[in-house]
Amino acid sequence: MANTIRDIKKKRKKKKLMAQKAKLAKAQAAQEAGGRSAADYQARLSHHKRSAMRRTLITAGVIIAAVLLVVLYFEKRSYRNYKILQTSEQEDVVSTKYLELDGKILRYSPDGAALVNNKMETLWNELYDMQNPVADVCGTKAVIADRDGTLLEIFNKNGRTGSVSTSYSIVKARVSASGMVAVILDAGDDTWINFYSPDGSLIAENQTKVDDPGYPLDVAISRDGLIMMVTYQFVDGGDTTSYVAFYNFGDVGQNEDDRIVSGYTYDGVVIPQIQYLDSSQSVALRDDGFTLYKGKQIPKENKTVKVENEIVSTFFDEDVIGLVFKNSSKDKLYTMRVYSTGGKLKFQKDFNIPYTSIKMSGGNILMYNSSQICVLNSRGVEKYMGTVDGTINDFFKIGWNKYLLVLDSGVNVIKFS
């Protein structure tokens, strides 16, 4: 009996032990299965991420390629015709002149100025009385001056901001993007260079002598109105000397003589034209090439590009500087060289267009005479070349593939097709 009870207990103990082992084995199997499932899940997730990334990169590549193809298409595309979008035949094109101002058109004459949109609808109109108005535009600011007179009118895109009556005859006037205005005045033996705020109040005036530093040929202003750049010419016998001066009207220039923070003398060189290209870079266009200057407070010489051939025309904007030379070839009248504002040659192009005007407008190179117009992009690709019905007085870009064509019969807004 005792053996039987002992046997029963042994069997129960053995059975319990076997159950525990089975439970442990099952738990281990489940754990291993779970581990394999987690690993599989992580593998599937990683594969999905790689696939999604691959699809994203492929999609981005297709989009970039499509955009590049579209850009290349419009870059290389040439037009053969144009259509007239808007016509204004009531314009007095004999005495009225036009400039692009912030995507709109500044129309000015001896009687006043107006800003119109590309449908020739008037946005504002201001009256004045001038004999020979000339204008300068920078961004949303404009100045209109009575050349050889004494009246100066300052504007922004909303209308007139200031008016000035000068003491001497106006030679040139320039405006900055901030609305500051620099004016060269002729007082006979002496000249004055005055600096005005957008409301017309006088900030500074500087008297110059013909013999020191010379006669001012041109003036330019930095975008912020802080720096005024002036080119002077001095002739002693048969020798010509040019002097480029930078006047700082901020804190940096207040302790300098006449506020001149830097100046450069060039013997045997004529510098008839200067221009600020951006907030810290300017250019002096010389009779033998051009010199670039850099510096927001104290401009310094950066690079000079010299050429051997006689320069017959120049053009520029904030991205390029262009020079045109006469060509000895009978088939091609001219050679054009276009440089980056860093002084690197972008392209050279021979052409045979008998132009009377050449300029940059809206990033394009525009050439025209009384009956023909030619448009090149900044890489030298010809976008349009053709004749126009009527006599051309002016031509410039006012929008994407939109141009203002000023004829003796009226004004047209055109689009190439």
Disulfide bonds with the S-S distance in Angstrom:
none
